[in-house]
């Protein structure tokens, strides 16, 4: 499968059979990232009221739209295009600096034998149930910008406990991102030995079960939008 980072918490995952999934689409005007250009089969959003994570209405085409919070609240699982999506409830930071915290959903799914976990918009340390939810995930799409999402100390606990093969950072400050309330990527990378970090020097990479590393590595993508 291929994974492309648009920006913020939004990715495009493309399966070998050309099924495409977009995660957490943003609002271009407020995020600073360009409009998403692709027309996917499925869009999954972590909430329905956060304009940095929920703008499925701005994605081209007529995709199937899933709200991870609703999935979490209604059995925790939904199957679309032969892909099983699982979700668990989460909350924004309980001490959010800008507004009252909202609920959202974290989610995981498997494409071409590679399991992918997305931390949604969580702003707190993960509970034991939430940590178990991500156990065994191959690729963790990690909120790497600090407050108002999960603090980096708490994120490192998630990585150490769940031991994903790849950690792909998202939701951190870039030259394109308009808000200035998140860290640059170096703050996150300070938690790792430089030998554990790879730079794709591209917006998209191909990942297969055979190419996954044997122990956790960080893979930095450039944003496509």
Buried (B, 14 or more C-beta within 10 A) or exposed (E): BBBBBBBBBBBBBBBEEEBBBBBBBBBBEEBBBEBBEBEBBBBBBBBBEBBBBBBBEBBEEEBBBBBBBBBBBEEBEBEBEEBEBBBBBBBBBEEBEEEEBBBBBBBBBBBBEBBBBBBBBBBBBBEEEBBEBBEEBBBBBBBBBBBBBBBBEBBBBBBEEBBBBBBBBBBBBBEEBEBEEBBEBEBBBEBBEEEBBEEBEEBBBEBEEEEBEEEBBBBBBBBBB
